[in-house]
Amino acid sequence: MQTRLVALPLLASLMLSACATNDLSESRDLSKTEKGAIIGTVSGAALGAIINHRNRGKGALIGAVGGGLTGAGVGYYMDRQAKDLQKQLQPEIQRGDISIEKRASDNALLVSMTASTGFDTDSTLLKPGYLPTLNKIARVLNQYGKTTVTVIGHTDSVGTHEYNQALSERRAQSVMDYFAGQQVNPLRLESYGRGETEPRADNDTEAGRQLNRRVELWILPVVAG
């Protein structure tokens, strides 16, 4: 499994050219402290630690999102975000293109998107018709800035393991880079490819393979402490 991060030049230019947003999606200028933290982070090895999955919600990431969530506020915050995602994505949910679940153990949100709606067969280019859906998700992600977003690509078992792994990585990268381009703070983003290793249905049927071809977003709260 390989982790993908936003390319460093892209990350730096996106973060320094854009305004920050608060949790109401209102634009504000980056403070000198935030700009200094971005420059130092992008130029140093700290980037890997900040975006490392096991260190999410710690150290510089807490500062980058304006402080972590605490206590009962964590569940409330994630419940609000889940409801807003469901409201914005209702047409996609009704069509069966997207599902949204909330995990009680850590308040994580799982947004699962069928790959066929986002990509042509064997392609890693996002379909133009799917961009409005990603724009909806990006707007909600920007409204709820105290979260991290892990994009995970999955495939069915058709083809070689190596090919499917690489395809899943590139598709996850495409989605992550699109969110960065929609002003989602790159320090909140990472991507993985899982290839064919985590099927959720039977690969012996076309219906099952279609379910296995998907891109998932794991949205986790940034918790203080």
N, C-alpha and C positions, 0 to 999 in steps of 0.2 A: 504494500500500500504506500502510495506516495502523496505527500502533502504538497499542494500548490499554493503559492502566495502571489498577490499582485506584484508585477514586476516593479523593482525599486524605482526606476525613473518615473514610471507611470504613477506609482504611489505618491512620490514626493510632489509631482506637479499637480496631481488631483487635490492633494490635501492642502497645499499652500495657495492654490488658486481659488479654492472654494470657500464659501462661508460655512461656518458651523451651523447646526440647527439645535434648537432646544426640543423638549419633549412635546411641544405643540406644533412642531414642524415650522417654527418661525426662524427666519435667517438671522444670524448674528455674526459679527466679525470674529475671527480667531484672535484670542489674546496673545500678547507677546510670550507669555509662558507656554501656551499651547503651540505656537509656532516653533519656539525653541525646543520643545519636547519632540515635535515632529521631525525637525532637522536632525536632532541628536539620535533619534530612534532609527530613522532611515539610513543614516550614515554609519551606524554601529551594529555590532552583532546582537544588540538587545532586541532587534526586530524578531528574531527567531523565538526568543523566550516569550515575548509579548503575545505572539500569535500561536504559540504552541498550545495544542488542545488541552494538555494537562495543567497548563498555567492560566487558563482563561479566568478572568475576574480578579486577577492579582496585579500588584505593582502598577506599572505605568499604564496598563489598560484602564484601570479604575480612574486614573487622572484624565485619560483621553476621552472618557465618556462623561466626565463631570461628576464623578463619585458613584459608588456602588449602591445597590439596593439593600435594604435591611428588613429583618423581621417579617411581619405580616404583609408589608408593602410589596414583597417579592411576588407573592401569589396574586395579589390584586393587580399589580402592574401587568403580569403575564396574562391574566384573565381578560383584562381590557384589550390587550394586544390581539389575543385570539379572537375576541368578538369583532374587532375592527377588521381583521383579516377576513373573517367569515362574511362580514357585510360587504366589503369591497370585492370579494371573489365569489359572490353568490352565483353569478351566471356560470363560472367555470366549475364550481362545486356541483351545480345541478346537472351539468353536462357530463360529469364524471371525470373531468380533466384534472381536478385537484381535490385532495382531501387534507383536512387539518385535524390534528389530534394534540391533546395536552397530556403530558406525562406527570402524574401526581407526585412522584418521588422527588423530582428536582424542578418542577414547573417548566420543563422544556416543551417547546412547541415543535411539532413535526409537520411540515408542509410538503406533501408528496405530489409531484407533477409527472404525468405520463410523458415519456420522452417523445412519443410520436407527435404530440402537439407542439413540441418545441423544436424538433430537429427532423430533417429528412433522413432517410435510411443511410447509415454509414457517414453522416455528415456531423460536423461540430459547429456549423453556422446556425445561429438562432433564426428561426423562421420569422419574417417580418410581421406576420399576423399574430405572433405570440408576444411581441414586444409590449403591446398595451397591458397584457397580464403582468409581465414583469415590472412594468411601470407602477401598477397598482401596489404590488408587493414592496417595491422600493420606497414608495411614499409612506407606507406603514412602517417600514424599517427605520426611516428617517424620523418619523414621529416618536418612535420608541427607541431612543438612542442608547439606552442602558442595557443593551443585549449584544451578544455575539452571534454570528451567522456562519454556520459550516455548511457548505454546499457539497453534496455527495452524489456522484454519478454511479448508476447501476446499469447493467446490460442483461440480456438473456444469455443462454449457453451456446447459441449458434456461433460458429467460428472458433478460433483458437483462444486459449486463455490470455495469451499475451496481447492479441489484438483487442479483445474485449476490455482488458485492463487499461490499455492506452486510450481507447475510445471513451471510456467512462471518465478518465482523468481530464481529457480535453473538453468534454462536454461540461463537466463541473467547472472547469476554468472559464469557459465561455460565459456561463451564468454569473460566476463571481465577478468577472471583469465588467460585465454589463451593469451589475449593481454598483460597482465602484464608479462607473461612468455616470450613474444617476445620483452621485453625491453621497452614497452610503460610505461612511468612514472606512477606508481600507484597513485600518487597524482592527476593525471588528470582523473582518472577513478571512476565511480560509476555505480551501477546497480539497477534496479527496476523490479518488476513483476507487471503487470497490469491484469493478468488473462484474463477473458472473457469480461472485462468491457469496452473495447474500440474497438469494431469490426469496420472494414472498409468495410465489405460486409455482405450480408444476410446469417445468420447462418442456414437458412432452406434448403440451397442447399450445396452439396459437394464442388462445385466450390467456393462458398462464404466462407465456413469453411476453405478451403485451404488457401485463402487469409488472413483470420484472424489469422491463425497459423503462426506467424512471430516473428523475432527478429529485433528490430530497434536500430540504432545508431544515437543519436543526437550529432552532433559535433558542439560545440559553440566556438567562438573566446574568448580568454582571453583579455579583454579590460582594458587598464590602466585608472586609475582615478575612 
